[in-house]
Amino acid sequence: MGFPFLLIIAYLYFYKLNILLLLTSFLTPLALNIKDFALAFNIRDFDIGFGMSVPTEPILFAILIFFFLKILWDRSFDKKIIIHPLTIFIIIQLAWMLVTCFTSQMPFVSFKAFLARLWFVVPFYYLVIFLFRKIQNIRLFICLYVISLLGVVANTIYKHSLFEYTEITSHWVMNPFYNDHTSYGAILALFIPVLFGFTFSKTYSKTIRFFSFLVLAVLVLALILSFSRAAWISLAFAFIVFLIILLKIKTKWIVLSLVAFVGIALLFQNEIWERLKKNKQNSSANITEHIQSIPNISTDNSNMERINRWKSAIRMFKERPIFGFGPGTYQFEYAPYQRPEEKTLISTNAGDKGNAHSEYIGPLAESGIIGMLSMVAILIAIITTGIRVYRKAIIMEVKVLGISITLGLITYFFHGLLNNFLDTDKASVPFWGFIATLVAFDLFYIKKQTETEHKP
């Protein structure tokens, strides 16, 4: 069974790689954890010892194998891609992850986490950049993912309606396709700016804009019904960034404003903390009350548990500040670093309730200070590349897609303050694909255009 599968993947890789990558984009929202997959097909007592999303992750793993075989055979890279700042920071992140695998407390877990990161980055960053030389492939990549996502959204909204759209059921009605409402909300927020671009840009025909508007309305409704507060805030933050870019506010004013904000927060930190502790509003089906519960750190178990996880991660970092405990190990190592007075009703020592809930603090505990700084460097490189594409592009569609995708990625990075999902295919496929889009624009549209302008 496995050998014919590898032969099919090999054929598609060498002769129809574009079809294989686009097919994977379509399959990702519908992919199931291998245990859920076995249950769906009535395969009993099936356990491979670790989680895997099927069919996407086996396909991505096979692509990774054939990629390295091809590299060994051809011994060639595209130098333009390799020397791009974003690629350099991604390579630094991967290289440091590999180093910390050797120093890991749980080497098997860490090497598996590193391998999983590779099978996301290689196909949906390095390889799709070549696919995205043609802008129609970018549209197709987005549309295929969104079409499948709409199927998940329809199923989720229907299941949710059976429970009268209550807040408590919003946490799990997207199962088995998404783990919970936070990952589901993060992906919805990631795509909403892109659909906004398709809807309101005159670059596209009226038909495309009309259908984009319908899809946008569905995704916005789904986001509201997800009751994911982090996703709501991330979208609001992206809108603020859009206004800053649109109004061409200079970087120095943004930096000064951030410094002033942080300074005021530090100066009045005790008063702010006391004010936050007085907020007793818990999560609610009422939208207004649910928003008011966002800063509740006194009685909201979800918020309190995040703080517990972050404090545990920081204690782990202080113990191993350079190399960390190893990629993927946080959920197995953090239990001893919890303090009884910080635990909540949903705290656990079993390592079965997720990770550090942060794309920044998690790497800090697992790969030390360099692990966190590499993620921040990727964020900065994304923003600078996205803004450069938006400001320098002559082709209007490149300009629109460039800023829309940048804003979508900003929603994810802001959401990453509170959650982390880059160990899953649901988030990694669009995340790395969106970054690849910006690099493709920068290399094959902006730089080529600039070179042409400077020719005598």
N, C-alpha and C positions, 0 to 999 in steps of 0.2 A: 504493500500500500504506500509506504513512504518513498520507495524508489521511483515509481511512476510520477509521483508528485514532484520529486526533485527534477526529473527529466522535463516535465512541463515548465517548471520555473526556469530551468536552464535554457530551454528554447525561447521562452518569453524574454529572459534577460538579454540574450545575445541578439535576438531578432525583433522583439516587440517590447522593449523595456518601457516605452511610454505607456503601452496598454497595461502592463503589470503594475506600474506605479499608480496610474489612474484608477485601476480596479481596486487596489488596496485602499485608496482614499474613499472610494464608495463603500467598501466593506467595513471600514473602521467603526462608524457609529453603531453598526449592527453586530459587531463582534461580541463574543461572550467569553467570560472567564471559563477556563477549561472544565472546571467543576460544574458550572451552570450548563455548559455545552453537553457534557456527559449526561446530566440530568434531563436536558431537553430531548436527547436522543435515546433516553432510557438505557444508558450504559452504566451498569452498576459496578460498585467497588472499583472505580477508576481514580487513581491518584498517582501523579508523577512526582510528588514531593514538593512542588513549587507552583506558584500561580503563573498562568500564561493566557493571553487573549487569543482566541482562535476565531477565524483562520488567519488573522492579520500577522501576529507575531511569528508563527512558523514561516510565513511567506517572507517577512522582513529578515528573518534569520538566514533563510536560503539565499536571499539577495546579497546579504553580507558575505556569505561564503563565496559566492560566485564573483563578487567584487574583488575580494582579496586574491582569488585565483587569477582573475584578469590582470590585476596589478602586477602579480608575480610574473605573468606571461609577457605583458606589454612593457612593464617598468616605466610607466608614464603617468604624470598628473597634468592637469591644466594649471599652469603656473599663475594665470590671472586670478583664478579662484583661490588658490592656496595663499597668495600674498594679500588678499583682501583683508582689511582689519577685522571684520566679523569672523572670517575663517581662522585667523590667527588666534583670536580670543577663544574660539570654540576648541581649537587644537590644544591650547594651554589648559583649558578646563578638563578636556579628556586626558591629557598627559598627566595632570596632577591627580585625577581620579585613579589612573593606573598606578601611580606611585603609592597612593594611600591604600590601594588594594593589598600591596605587599606588607604594609605596616598595620593592616586591619586586625581587629580583635576576632573577626569572623571572616577569614579570607574567602571561603566558598561563597558566602552571601555577597561579599563585595565584588568578586569577579563576575558573579551573575548580574549584579546591578550595573557593572561597567559594560558587560557584553550587551545588556538590554539597551543601554544608552547608545552604544555603537550601532545597533540594528535599527534605531530610530534616526540617528544623525546621518549615517552614510546614505541610505535611500532617500530620505526626505529633506536632506540639506544638500549634500554634495551632488547626488545624481540628478535630482529634479531641477537643479540650476540649469543643466543642459536642456532638459525638457522645456524649461520656461524661457528659452530663447524666443519661442513663439508665444505671443501674448494670449492666443486662443487656448493654449494648454493651461495657462493660469486660470482663465475663466472656467475651463472644464474641470480642473482640480477643485475649485471652490464649489461649483455647481453639483458635482458628484457627491461631495461630502454633505452639502446642505440637503440634497434630495433624500439621502439616507437619514440625516438628522430629522427631517420633517416626519419621516415614518416613526421614529422614536418619540418625537413630540406628540404626534397624534395618539399613539398608544398610551403615553404618559397622561395626557389630558383626559382621555377616556377613562383610564383607571382612577384618576383623581376625582372625576365627576361622580363615580360610584360612592365616594366618601364625602361628597358635597364640598370638595375643595378645601378641606381642613388643613391647617398649618402642620399638624403633627404627621399627617399622611403624606405631605409634600416631601418628606425626607426620604421616602423609599419607593414611591410609585414609578419612578424611572428605572427601577430594577427590572430585568437583569442587565440592561444595556449600559447603565451608568450606576456606579456604586451608591451614590447618594445625591442629594440636591445641590451640594456645593460643587462637585465636578460637573454636573449637568448645567448648572447656572454659569460656571466659568466658560464653558464652550459656547453657550448661547450668547454671552457677553462678547466673546471673541469674534463672533461672526456678525453681530448686529451692526457695527460700524461699516463693515464691508457691504452688507445689504443696503445700508443707508446710502453708500456711495453709488451703488447700482441704481437705486431708486431716484435719487435727486440730481444725478449728473445728466446733462443734456448730451453727453457723449453717446449714450445708448438710445436705441429706438424706443418709441412709445410703448411698444409691446413688451420689451424687456423691462422697462421701468414699471409698467403696470404689474407684471408678475412679480417683480422684485419687491414692489410695495406690499403685495399680498403676503409674500414670504416674510418680509420684515415685520408686518403686523402680527403674524403667527408667532414669530420668535420673541417679539416683545411681550405678547400675552403669556407665552411659556415662561419667560423670565420672571414676570410678575407672579405667576402661579408657582414658581419654584421656591418662593420665599427664601431665596438665597441672598442674605443681606450683603455679603461680601461682593457678590456679582453686581448687585444694584449700585453699591458705592463705586466699584471699579468703572462702571459705565459712566457714572456722573463725573468721575475724575478724568476719564478720557475726553469727555465733552469740554471740561475746563482747559485741558491741554490743547484741544482743537481751537478754542477761542484764542489762546495765547499765540498759536501758530498763525491763525487767520489775521490777528491784529498786529503781527510782527513785533511782539514785545521783545526787547533786547535781552540777551542772556544775562547781562550784568544785573538787570532789574529783577529777573527771576531768582538769581542767586542771592541777591540782597534780601529779597522777600523771604526766601527760605531760611536764611541766617537769622533774620528778625523773628520769624515764627518760632524757630527752634530756641532762640534766646529767651523769648517771652515764655515759652513752654517750660524751660528749665527754671526760670526765675519764679514762676508761679506753680511749680510742679506739685507742691503740697496742697495748695488750694484746689488745683485741678483734680488731683487724686481724690480728695475728700468729696468734691462735687460728683465725681463719677461713682463713688461708693454709695451715694445717696439715691442713685437711680435704681429703682426696684422693678422697672417694667420688664416683664419677661416676653419671650416670643409669643406672637399672637396671630390669629387669622385676620385680625384687623390691621390693614396696611399701615395706618398711622402709628398704632401701638407697636407694630413690628419694627418700624423705623426707629421709634423711640428706644427700643430695646438694644439697639446697636452698641451704645457705650455702657451697657449694664455689666459691671464686673463684680456685682455683689450677689446676685441670685440667679443669673442666667448661666446654666451649666455649660453651655457651648462656649461662651466667652471665657468663663473661668477655667475650663479645661485647656483652652488654647494657651492661656497665661501659664498654667501649670506645665504644659509641654515646652513652652519657650524657656521658662526658668530652668527646667531640667536640661534642655539643650545647652544653655549658657554655662551651667555647672559642668557639663561634659566638656565643653570647649575649654574652660579654665583648667581642666585636668590634662587635656591633650590639645593645646592651642595650635600646634603646627600641623600635625598629621591627622588629627581627629581619630574617631573610632573605626572609620572605614565606611565606604559607600554602602548604603542600604542597611546599615546596622542599627540605626537609631532606635527603631521600634523594639529591638531585642535587648538593647543596652540601657535604655533610659530609666527603667523601673527603679533602680537603687538611688537615682538622683532626684526622685520625687520626695517632697516633704509632706508629712501627714496633714499639716494644717493647710496645705495648698491643694490637696486632692479634692475631687468633686464626686458627685453621685455616678458619673460616667467614667471615672478614672479606672485604669486597669494596670496590672503588672504583667499581663500575659503577652504583650506585644501583638495583640490581634485587633487593635482599634486604631490603626493608622500610624502616622509618623509625626514629625515635628510641626506640621501645619504651617510651614513657611518655606518658600523657595530660597530664602537667605539664611535663616537660622538653622535649618536642617543641614545644609552643606557646612555651616560653621561647626556643628557638632561632629559631622561625619568626615569632613576633609580639611578641617581647620580654617584658618584665616584666609588662605589662598583659595580654598574652595568657595568661600563666600565672595571674595573680591572678584573672582573670575565671572561669577554670575552678574555682579554689578557692572563689570566691564562690558559684558555682552549686551546688557540693557542700554548702556550709554552708546555703544556702537550702533545698536538698532535705531535709536532715536536720531543720531546724527546722520545715518545713512538714509532713513526715511524722510527726514526734513530736506536733505540734499536732493533726493529724487523729486520730492514735491516742488521744490523751488527751481530746479534746473530743467525739469522735463519740458519738452516742447509738445510732445504727443499728449493730448488731454487725458486719454485713458490711462496712460502711465502715471500722470500726475494724480488722478482720482484714486486709482488703485493703490498707488504708493502711500498716500496719506491715510486712506481707509484701513489698509493693512497695518500701518504703523500704529494707528489708534486702537485697532483690535489687539495688537500685541501689548500695548500699554495697559489695556484692561486686564490682560493676563498677568503682567508683571505687578500691577497694583494688587490684584487678587492674590498674587504670590506672597504678599505680606502676611496673609492669613491662612493660606492653604498651599499645598504643593501636589501637582499631578503629573509631573514630567516623567514619572516612572510608569505611566500608562499610555497605551496607544491612542486613546481617545483625545488626549491633550497633545501628545508629542507629534502626531502626524500633522495636524494643522499648524502647530507652533513652529516646528522646523520648516514646514512647507512655506509658511508666511515669511520667515526670515530668508529662505532661499529666493523668494519672489523679490524682495528688496535688493538682494545681492545681484540677481539677474538683471533687474532694472538698472542698477548702478553700473554694472559691467558692460552690458550689451546695448544699453540705450543712452545713458547719461555720458559715460566716458567716451564712447564712440562719437557721440554728438559733439562733445567738447573738443576732441581731437580734430574733427572736421572743421569746426569753427576757427581753429588756430592755424590751419594750413594756409600758406601764402597763395 
